[in-house]
Amino acid sequence: MKITLAGIEFDELKEFSKFVNDLNLIGIVQLRDSIKDKKGNILIKDNVHIKDTTLRKLESIPGQYESKFRVNMTPELTARIKKALTSEIMPLIQKSKNEFIPILFNNDQSSVVSTEGLINSAFYTNDLVLVLYKIMLEQYDFFQHIVSMGVMCLGTVIQKNYSIKLIHRYAFLTGLLADIIFFKTDYWRNSNLDETLMTKLAKLNAQIAQNVNLPTQIVSAIQNHIVKGVYVVDKPDPMDFNLLNQNPFLESIPRETGATEDYELVDNEYYEETVKILTESLKITRFISETYKRISGADNIAEKLLIMFCYNVEKRIFDQGIANPMIDRFKEYDKIVKRTRKIAELENRCIHLPSAWAYPKPKATQILCKNKLTECPNYISGWDINVITAQEAVGYVGTALKPGSYPKCKLEKELGELKE
């Protein structure tokens, strides 16, 4: 099977028959070109629904015709592939390895039905259907990853009511294509929290989104979602951009002048707001996805993710209007959320940001001065804290703390009410 943005092709009858049977396409599938025997007699006409008897006839005369099956992408066929895609995606929402995702979706029956319909309708062009179907068949583990990104981005948006048409569809597609450049590689498994690298990757992912003719709001969000100047990580794993540039979706297909598909677009009056919502939602999705890679396998992953996320929301790294409704869904962690918010709020009150550092996180009992500013009015003399082990930035964004001796800060007094 060969799947490109131009369509689906088969070079063997056995493979074509399997495709037809797997999707139950008897009486639905058509070919773009006629199948002829070596004498020029037509065995299957183009643009005619294929019957089971026709396939059996071809099976009985192997080698007597050119085995080239170019499938006609009819609305009926597209609908069947969309159904197959949706059937694979829904279980990934309900039983995701990332515990954040099921919590963001109400798993009652009405919500499941609504989400299923939304995702099915999101694949509203042949380009999208072909891209996702190819990935699902050829690299299923990567398919699971991009679906996780898509539903996480959707999960950030469904927490609020917006008057913007199709905003949920757009959010799902934004996350879905945010890592599409990694197809046919294992780079998506890396922790890629490096600003320069992420910026280069975002540009390539945006190019693919543009190639499959997605709206400019989505393309813009993918290209511009990298948070500048906040990532504190080791040097990223090597990445071969020559390999990435071989991604089959980077090549746009020619379209006839004036030929367009029936796209539904967000109202122009909401254009800027839509771009902002999608961009901020993808920032959150990126943070949660990349952080999850670093802590997967640890105990209490949902709680750890929530602490890291909540802390950085309070530090104004992410849009609070979008993030706080998400955090509110985690009712069982209400106590640790309040504590994390308070710690971040105290650090934010530092006179010389970002010098104040609550230590040790997440259950800090002290606040020290990271930059050792002895002239600061909040400086406490004679009670220095000796930090033996380096402390990572919470969620790998913000600032880290090196081993050494640090003076205390008067803001520490307000930690008293948080001590257990």
N, C-alpha and C positions, 0 to 999 in steps of 0.2 A: 504493500500500500504506500502510495506517495501522496502526502497532504501538503499543499502549499496554499498561499492566499488565493491562487487561481482556481483551486478546487481539489477533488479527490480522484486519484487514478490508480488502476490496478494493472499488473502485467501478467497475472495468473488467474485463471477461472476459480481455482480453489479458494484463493484469498478473497476474491470478489464475492463468491457465494457465502463465505463466512460472514463478511460484512453485511450482506443482505439478511442472512438468518439471525445474526446477533441483534440487529435493530428491527427485525420483523418488517422488512421492506418489500416483501412480495406484493405486487400490485401498486407500489408507490415509487420505487426507484426507476429512474430513466437514465439513458446515456446521451451524452452530447454528440457522439458520432456513431454512425451505424457500424455493426459488426458484419463483415462480409467473408464468404469463403474464398478460396483461392481462385475460383472462377468468376468472382465478382458478384455472386448471388448474395442478397441481403438476408442474413440470419436474424438479426435484431435491428429494427429501425430506430433511428435517433428520435428522442423526445416521445417515446412510447413506453407506457408502464410495462415492466418486465414481469412475466408470469413464471411460476415454478416449472411448468412444462418446458419453457424456453431454456432455462438453465440446465434441465436434465438432457435436453437435446444436445446442447453444447458439450456436456460431459461425455456423450456417446460418440463424439467425432473429434477427439483430441488431435491437434496438429493440422487440422483442415481449415483453420481460420487464424487471423491475426489476433493474438490474445492481448488486446489493448482496450481496457474498459475505462473510459473517462466519464465520471458520474456528473449528471446534470443537477446542480444545486437548486432544486425546486423548493418552494415554501413547505411542502409536505415533508421532504427529506430533512430540511433544516429543523423543523419542529421535532422530528424524532431524535435527532442528535442533541438538541437542547434538552429534551426529556432525559436522555441518557446522562448528560452532564449534571443536570440538577439532581438526579438520583444518586450520583456519586458524592455530590457536595453536601447534601443535607445531613448524612451521618457524621460528617466531619465537623459540623457545627454542634451537634448534640453530644458528641463524644470526643471532642478535641483533646489532644494531649496538653495543650495550653489551657489550664483551668480558667484563665481569664475569660475565654470565649463563651463557654456555656452560661456563665454567670451573667453576661451581658445580654443574653437572649432569654426571654420568658419561654420556658419549655412546655407551656400548656398547649393544648391541641390547636387552638385558634391562632396562636403566635407561630407555630410550626407551619401551618397552612399558609399564613400570610407571608412568611419568609420564603417559603418554597416558591410561591407565585412571583415574588419580587426577583429572586435569583433567576428563575426561568425566563422572565421578561427582560433581564439585563443583557442576555445574549441576543441583541436585536439587530445584528448585522451578520452576513455570511462570513465576513472577515473574522469576527470574534469567535463565531462557532467553529470555524476551521482551525484557528490557532489553539483554542482550548481543547478541542477534540484530539488534535495532534499531540499536544502535551500529555493529555490523559493516557493515550495509548502508548506513547513512546518513553515517557519518564514519569511514572505515576507518583513516585515519592516527591518529585519537584512539583507536580500538580497539587499534591496535598499542601505543600508549603505556600504556593501562591494563593490557593483557596483560603488558607489560614490568614494570610495578609488581607485578602478581600473581605472576609467576614469580620475580622477585627476592625477594619476601617468602617465597615457598615455598623458594627456594634457601637462605635464611638458616636455615630450620628443619630442612631435610633433612640438615644436617651432623651432627646428633646424634640419638641414639635417645631418644624420649620414650614413656612408657607411657600417654600420653593419647590416647584414641580420637578419630580424625578431626582431629588437630592439623594435619596437612598440608593437608587440605581447607580448614580454617579459615584457615590462613596464606595460601593462594592467594587466597581470597575477600577477606581483609582488604586485601591489596595491590590487588586488582582494583577494589575500590570506593573506594579512598582518594582518588581524584581524579575521581570520577564527576560531580561538580558542574560540571565544565568541558565537559560534552557540549554541542555546538552552539556552542562558542566556540574561540578559539585561545589562551586563557589558559594552557593546559597547557604551551605552548611557553615561557612566561616562566620566569625563575628567580625563584621565589617565596619565597626564604629571608628572610622578615620575620616576626618572631614574632607580632605582632598580626594580620597578614593570614592567616598559616597557622592561627592559632587559630580565626578566623572561618570559614575554609574547612573546617576539620576538623569543625566543628559541622554545617555543611550536608551534608557527605559522610556523616556519621553519621546524619543524618536520613533520607537516601536509603536507607542500609543498613537502617535500621529500617523504612522503608516497604516494602521488598521482603522484609520478614519474616525477616531474618537474625538469628541468635542474638545475645543481648546481649553475649557475649564479644567478638564482632567489632565491634559498634557501639561498645562501650567503647574498644577498641583504636584505632579510627579517630578517635574524639573526643579521646583523651588522649595521642596519640603525639608531640605537639610538644615538643621539648626546650626548656625555658625558660631564657632569659637567656644564650644562647651564640652567637647568630648575629651576625656582623659583616659587614654588606653595605650597599650603597648603598640609597637609597630605591627600593622596588619599582615596577614599571610600574603605571600606573593600571588599576584593575579596576572594571567596572560591576556592582555587586551587584544592581541592578534587572534586568539581563540574566541574571545567574546565578539569580535567584529565579524566572525563567521556565522553568527546567529542568523538563521534563515528569515527571521521576521524583520531584520534591518533593511531588507530589500523591499522597497515599495513596489506594488504591481501597477502597471499602466491602466488608467481608466479613460474611457472615451470622454471627450469634452462634453460637459453638460450632464454626464451620467452620474446620478446620485442615488443613494438608497434612502429609504423613508425614515430619516432620523427624527426623533423628537428632541427638541432642544429646550434648555432652560430659558425662561423669559429673560430678555436682555436687561430688564430693570434690576434683576437679581444677579447679574453677571459677577460683579466684584465680590458680593457677599458669598456667592457659590464658590468662587476660587478660594476665598479665605477659609471657609468651612472645610473644604476638601484638603487644602494644604495643611491646616492645623490638625485635622483628623489623621492624615498620613504621618505627620510628625509623631503623633502619639503611637500610631501603629508601628512605626519604625523603632521607636524606643522600646516598646514592649517586646517586639519580635527579637531585636538584637540582644536585649537584656536577658530574655528567656533562654537564648542559646548559651549564655555564660553561666546560668545557674541551674539549667535542667539537670535532673538527677539529685538535686538537693531536697531536703525535707521542707515542707510548707512553702512550696514554690509560689502559690497564689498570694500568701501573706508577704513573702519577700518582694515579689513584684509590686504588690500594692504599696508597700513601704517606700520602695524606690521611686515609684511613680508619684505617689502623694507628696513626697518630699520635694521632688523637682517641679511639681505643679505649684507648690507653695513658694518655691524660689523663682516663680514666674518664667520658667523655661517653656512651659506649655500654656495654652489658652485655658484659663480657668472656667470660662463659660461652657466649654466643651468637655473639659476634664472632670469637673466636680460632679456633674450628674452621673458619670461613670463610677466615680469613687463611691457615691451614695448607694450604689447597688450592692456593695460589699458590707451588708449590715453586720455580719458576724465579726468583722474586724473593726468595728466602730471605735473601740478603746485605743487600739494601736494607731488608727488613723488620726484621732484627735491629738495623741501624743506627738506623732510625726509632724503634724501641722504646726504645733506649738514650737517644736524644736526649730523648724525652718523659719517660723515667724520671728523667733528670738534672734536667729542668725541674721535675718534681714534688717534687724534694727541696729546692726553694727554701724558705728559712726564712719568707719573706714572699710566699707565692703570690698572684698569678701574676707575680712580678717577673722571674724568670729567663727568659731568651729565648735559645735556641740560634740562632746566626746564621752564615752564611745557610742557610736550609733549602732542600732536605732534607739536603744534605751539609755540615752545620755544622762549622766549625772553631773557633768562639769562642762563649762564652756571656756575654751582657751583662746588666746590670740595667735592665730596662725602666722601673722607677719611680725609678731613681737614688737608692737608699737608701744613702747614704754611711756610715751608722752600723751597717750590717749587718756581722757578722763575716766574711762571704764577700766583702766589697768589696775590690777591688784598686785601689790608688791609683796615679795617674800613667800609666795605660795605656788611656785612654778610646778608644772606637771611634766613628768618625764615620760614621753611616748617612746616605747621600745620598738613596736612593730608599725610599719607603714600602714596608713588607713586609706582605702580606696575611696574615690568619689562615689556618692550614693547613686547607683544606677549608671555609673561610668560617665556622668556628665557633671560639670561644675568644677570643683577643685579637689585635689588629693592632699594628704598630709604625710610628710616625711617624718622619720624618727628624729627625736631631739627633745630639747627642753623648751617649754612654752609657758608664758605667763598666763594667769587666769584673767577672766573678764567678769565685770560686775553683773553682766546679764545673767550669770549663773544663778543668782539669787532666785530668779523666777522659775528655775527648774524645780524648786522645792515642791511646788504643788503637784508636780508630775511624778514624783518618786513613789514607788509602790512599796 
